[in-house]
Amino acid sequence: MGMTADNCSLTGKDIIGDFVLLSRQMLHYSNQGATRLDFLRAISEMMINYSGCSSLEVWARDENLHYRWKFFHNGSDGFSFRMTEHPDIPDMGCSISGDGEAGDQLFAMFCDDEKSQILIQKTRLINDGRESSDEKGMIGDLLVRLSAQENSPSLLWLPFAVDEKNSGILILKSETPGFFSDSDKTCFEGTAQTAGIAIANRRAQVALRERFKELRCMYGICQIINKPHTSLDNILHSIVKILPPAMQYPEICYGRIIIDGRIYSTPGFPDDREKLSGDIIIDGILRGNVEVAYGRKTDELEIETFLREEKALMDNIARQLALIVERKQAEEEKARLEEQLRHSDRLATIGQLAAGVAHELNEPIGNILGFAQLAAKTPDLPEQAARDMGRIIESSLNAREIVKKLLTFARQAPARKITFNLNNLIEQAFSFFKNRFTSGNIKAHFSPAADLPDLSADPGQINQVFINLVVNGIQAMPDGGSLYVSTYNEEGRVCMSVRDTGSGMSDEVLKQIFVPFFTTKKIGQGTGLGLSLVHGIISSHNGKIEVKSNPGEGTEFIIRIPV
């Protein structure tokens, strides 16, 4: 089908029939989903066979990418490229030996938006190393030099333009002098335009295929996040698996999501490769990113590693991940608030019960205590009876204290608010524990804040809070340890921290420590009202109490009360 060295033009060929067949083959192959380089090899071989020339070049504009492709009659090829949207990427030059300065200058002009318009204005012919009659000026001179430098006496320069984003130049070369005639220019112009249409069509097919993969990826994310009762970890593990199939070359692609230091990745993610990433930003704070990378380089990836559309996709996925994390955090906060509401409701119910029980017990306990004290004053009371009366009085007083705690917990005893300094209260209370600290081998440390404002509260109740927390700390360190007490000012709130180095508490125990009558102590060693009382007092002062604890690492109680 191609020309022979004896033929200097298309004379004698079935021009129309061969051109129709060539056009059909190129357009058909452009719909097959071939990679850029495989496609260029295929249509180059078709045009070499059709024209009979020694070699050809294709210079093409593909949106932000300009590439230069060369193909020889023996089937060898090569390419160079330039990314016009990234001026910091250096000119890669030409990767094919023998191009020379003229080819580089022409290609540099082609990559310039304004100068390229001059190059694609018309078809040009160089024959026998001389410019034709209409090839005067700089372009003609450069083409003559290119012809001489590449040992191609015959050179046909064929521009094509499909649309604003797809234009280029087809350069046919022959080592035979006078290979092309003036009449061949018109014949090959149609070939160049068909090649341009085929290139643009392949690009559109690839773009359509990539958009389909991106839509499938986003649809997959929607399906994952809409599954009920799915944890955030499971959602992120599932999403990272559908990232590689959304890229150009999924068989060598890997995905990774990093959020708050936690990593979700497909196996073998290559940290040493170029990555495409999107930032996960929540409430203006960078919380992580989503990334993809290719495990190895190919010729295609050397030309264009990631598409602009893929960058947009990664940014979109990052935004979706931010929304997912926000939604999950909102759900967790809602569950926490609901549990807090249930807990408050339980405390209110128990408080009402405790108040009723306390009032009912007050009278009989008072009677028992009064009559026991009267009986203890009876003259000539036997020694054993006197000891028994003493035990009755002691037990009655203890019962009365428990009733007082129940009333305080139920907030039946009104707070007596006066202004005082919390540092002074803690220093006075500390003096009562000196012997217990010494006997229990406990080192106590108090760090008072110098700028602590005075507090308007009930000093007796606050003292009771402090004593309960210190006693709890001492009991958590049966073999000794350290107790740290500190005060500080925090945005209009007086804060107190009581931290021990004791046994700590599990998550299960932490959930119940403020529940009345819950205790981890042995029978007879605690009523389970201490921390419930603390919670009731702090709540009555519009304050907050926070607990931090880990088994074997100790516990910290933080009290915050508005000034």
Phi, psi and omega in degrees: 000332183277171178282157175255170180297335181284340181264134181254000178205187179274009181301133178091350179272158172279080190303309185294313182297313180294321180295318178298317180295315179299314180299317180297317181295316182294316181292323178296316183291333180293343180264004187270358179076024180289155174292165184302313184289320177297320179295315180296322177299316185294310183288333177294318179296321177299315183288327176297314180295322182290316186271332184077011182284171184280322181202168177212161173231147172237119172253123186226146174255124181232079184056250185273004183240131171246129179229158185232117187241135179233138181223136183252162183298333180277001176096357178280156183211176177189170182204160167218165185208164177214130177268109186284339181275357182233085184295342180283346176279122185292158176298123183284350182069198180251133182270008183248127182295143175093001180294312176079178187291322183298315179296321179295319180295317180296318180292324176298321176295321181296327181281348177271125186303320183281313183291332182296333180296329177291321184291328187260017182287322185203164176285144181228147183231129173243124180229137178055033177071013180234149178280147177286176189299333183257014183255045178275153175105186187298315183298314179299319179298317180295322179293322177297317179295320178298317179300317181289317183294331182259010179055044179235086183301332180250125183217130181240119185259112190236097177288154172216150179216122180263311176204191184294330183265349185229105175213167181178191182220134173254124181245114176262135183230147177219143177279354180269122178299143178064026184295321182256142175253169179298326181289337180291335181302314181295319181296317184278345176300320177295323178297315180298317181294322177295319177299318178298318178296320179296318178298314179295323180294318178298318179298319179295321178297317178297315180299319179296318179296318179294320179296322178298317179295322179294318178296321178296323178297313181294323177295320178297321178297318178300318179296320182294312186285343180270359175288128183289152173057040178253129182287161179298321179300314180294323178298313182292322176298322181287320182294321184295336180286336182263005177288310182303318180297345180274352182268172183299317186235077187297334184292340179238019185255148179230151181235154179207141174236129176241122181220121180053039177085349178271140186244131174237118190216150168285149185301136174084022182302126184274106181289339185269008181256162175296136185241151170249125187223160174228138183278135176264106184245124181235123182055039178077005182247131177287114183256347182165197178203164175243136188224152168226152178206155177263138184288337179209161180269146172229171178302320180297318181290334176294327179285308186208103186291309182231141178281155177299323179295327179291324175297317178298322179297315181297321177295321179294317178298319179300319178295320178296320179296322177299317179294321179298313181297318178299317182295317180295321178295321178296320179295318179294320178294321178297316179296321179295317180294322178296319178294321177297321178295316178298320179296317179296322179295318178297318180297320180296317180296314179295325178298317178297318178296316182297320179298316179297315180297317182299314180296322180291327182277336185305313185294309180296325179293320177298318178296315181300314182295317182296312181292326178294319179294321176296315180297326181293339181270000180297130180291153178057035179285129180306149184302316181295319179295324179295319178296319179296319177297322178299318178295320179298316180297315181298316179293323179294319178297320178296318178297321179295324177296320178296320178297321178299318178297321178297318180293321177294316178300320181279002179061034176275341178264112185294145179285140179255093189274126171225169180267128180207169180258125184296327179300317180295320180298317182293320180297320178293317181293327181300326184297334181284344184257004185302315182294321180292323177297316183293312182292332181267007180055047181245130176264118183258137181231131177238125180240090181280146177278132183290330185258026184289123179286160177293153184247137175260101184199180176273108184298327179296316180290320178296322176297321178296321176300311182299315181299316179300317182292319179294316178300317177301318179296317179298316181293337178279353181235065182298335181257016180094169181162207181230141178239126182243123177240132179216156175234153177199163181257131183221097174050057176079014178233138174273127186241144177228132178242130175237112185234134177241165178252034185276210189285341180073181183224149176280168178299323181295319179290320181303325182293342188240003189295334180265002178284126181303140176071003174275129178210150176259000181279164179289161180300132180091351181257356180189150180264344184081015181254349186302303181287330174297320177296316178303312181300317181296318181294313181296320178296322180293340177261016180058030180259180179232149176233131181237139182237132174235127183203145173223138180306129178081357183241359179097181185222146175230129173254130179240120181253130176234120182235130178298141179294000000 
